[in-house]
Amino acid sequence: MPTFAYAARDRTGRVQRGSLDAPTPAAVAADLRGRGWVVVQVRPETGRPAAESRAGAGWLPVRSSDVEVSLRQIAVMLRSGLTLLNALQTVAEQSPRKGIGRIWDDVSRRIQEGAGLAEAMAVHPQFSPLVVQLVRVGEQTGYLEAVLNRAAGGLEERRRLRGQLISALTYPAIVFVAAIGVTIFMMVSVIPRLQTFLGALGRRLPPLTQLLVDLSDFVHAYWIHGAVALIFPIGTVVALRHWPPGRFWMDRQLVRVPVIGKLNRLAGTVLLARGLCTLLRSGVTLLESLRTVERLIGNRYLASRVAGARDAVIQGGSLAAPLAAERAFMPMLSGMVAVGESAGTLDEGLEEVARFYEEELQRAIRRLAALVEPAIILVVGGIVGFVYIAFFMALFAAAG
């Protein structure tokens, strides 16, 4: 039977330390509570066996899925009767990645120094404002296990939608990059050799092949100018994104772009509705929920609409009216919010909006993939077809 070291406070408040043989840490905690002691920490006396198992994963970045899984694990351990510190240290020890393990180690250390769980988590950017706010409410209400599961569910929804978008665009991107690589190889390596061979035979290149050679010569002669011409607009865009008024203007124009703009509006609507619903059901006030969701939305223009709604609520106005701005959030949102405000069921209305537009967002992603894939194939097919036709015409000319 394993041995566990413990730290607890007796009825007089003195710290008692020792070790017990028990099948699980929960059994040790139950034994100590039976004595009337307050359990501070329970851990295996064998130290940290999992540290070696994740020693090779220190270079891996912390993913959203790592945070999601660890939150669910902590919730399960709290439901099983473990103390918060013991749950945090167990997650840190058993984590397959050193990065998330170090984060939970630091959170545990800060709690032992007197900080709250939400305060300790807020130090680390890997925890989104939504997660930190939910944890803060869980600490205040005593329903920490429930809000941890709710926070993990929110992270899961965001990860699933992001994964769908990435998977829809991965194949067209790979095809495009591969085709461009083949084209560059043909223009830089194959066609110039063929030109030299035909020149030695005293024959002229076919017009289509000559056009391709001229394009290749042009790229060789002016590639530096092209690189500078490409770097300048990219640098301008990056500078604008780091300048708050510039980013606001770009984000506002982005929601007006066909197809891409609708995707941004759908994603923003889902994030707002799902985030507000989760926070309100966890006991967070409406104003604090709006402030948290505003920080979650990456599009600055849509975030400004949330800030405007918060200001309207502070002044005693309605939440629905500021959310009805043209080309911002989807139209159904303001209508359902107005109904929820009147009936006192705002969280239920927001949940319906989130569910409806999540399905709409998935359909929009599938439509985008259906549009992008044939467009990429047509463009790539045209480029590669032009290069191959020019290549084979040169071969025919060399054969006489």
Secondary structure by P-SEA (a helix, b strand, c coil): cbbbbbcccccccbbbbbccccccaaaaaaaaaaaccccccccccccccccccccccccccccaaaaaaaaaaaaaaaaacccaaaaaaaaaaacccaaaaaaaaaaaaaaaacccaaaaaaacccccaaaaaaaaaaaaacaaaaaaaaaaaaaaaaaaaaaaaaaaaaaaaaaaaaaaaaaaaaacccaaaaaaaaaaacccccaaaaaaaaaaaaaaacaaaaaaaaaaaaaaaaaaaacaaaaaaaaaaaaacaaaaaaaaaaaaaaaaaaaaaaaaacccaaaaaaaaaaacccaaaaaaaaaaaaaaaacccccccccccccccaaaaaaaaaaaaacaaaaaaaaaaaaaaaaaaaaaaaaaaaaaaaaaaaaaaaaaaaaaaaaaaaaaaac
